[in-house]
């Protein structure tokens, strides 16, 4: 791709123009916005790479929520219902009967609400950085300190959000991300955006979500506790939590290629990438890649001898891997391991 995709506009039911872009081919996948400026985000090298990579497999749809980016700057209502109207307008504009949803940060609650109330239109979801009760994701002291800068010093907020909070470092990516934040909205709109986000609570809708849902969390990220992501994954009927390596609370900074492969594979097939192991309330330690392969084959009914042949390893090595993964998952038999794999999307 040589240039930025064309920006088009969708009209909401309350007459707000929403800027969106659609690029690529394949299953329609909506990357729902937090505080966004899609035009500026294309100038961030790491994000551009992510958009281009995902659009090789998917029809990737990006949009700016009301009051932000290239959308109508008449923000008005910024509550949950308003975010749903924005999403509905974009889905109708691209003409999709069914979609995948990628809910990022503040968009997580809106993604859950849409999937719960429109089960016939959502194939799969991937959620990162948010919560059913958004105040849980926003309450840590580090996050509150950052949000206090919104009205005090908007430029400092943009720089701190990019470098310190999101961990983009100090290079070109960080500078471009900061600029995307700075131009996404006015400080007043950002203040109202974050205030409304903190009030969002879709916990009573979680058990109505039937779409398979992958929740991602960075193992070493302190900005959002892993317990928040675990409650989100456990709350939906078909939820899987995967704890990614690294400490930055964002995707595509650490292990960018690995993250992108996982996201594409999930939306295309519903499978979790083999390089990362699902985690649940029972899993106290992440499985190794080999243990995950053994678990997947156990779940297909293969014997240890067949697994050994398929993987090209000794049968006693398979037995050792099986014993280790049983211990890590808190299961006692092949049947229990198979049930765990199916429940957590590892089969």
Secondary structure, 3 states (H helix, E strand, C coil): CCCCCCCEEEECCCCCEEEEEEEECCCEEEEECCCCCHHHHCCCHHHHHHHHHHCCCCEEEEECCCCCCCCCCCCCCCCHHHHHHHHHHHHHHHCCCCEEEEEECCHHHHHHHHHHHCHHHEEEEEEECCCCEHHHHHCCHHHHHHHCHHHHCHHHHHHHHHHHHCCCCCCHHHHHHHHHHHHHCCHHHHHHHHHHHHHCECHHHHHHCCCEEEEEEECCCCCCCHHHHHHHHHHCCCEEEEEECCCCCCCCCCCHHHHHHHHHHHHHHCCCCCCCCEECCCCCCCCCHHHHHHHHHHCCCCCHHHHHHHHCCCHHHHHHHHHHHHHHHCCCCHHHHHHHHHHCCCC
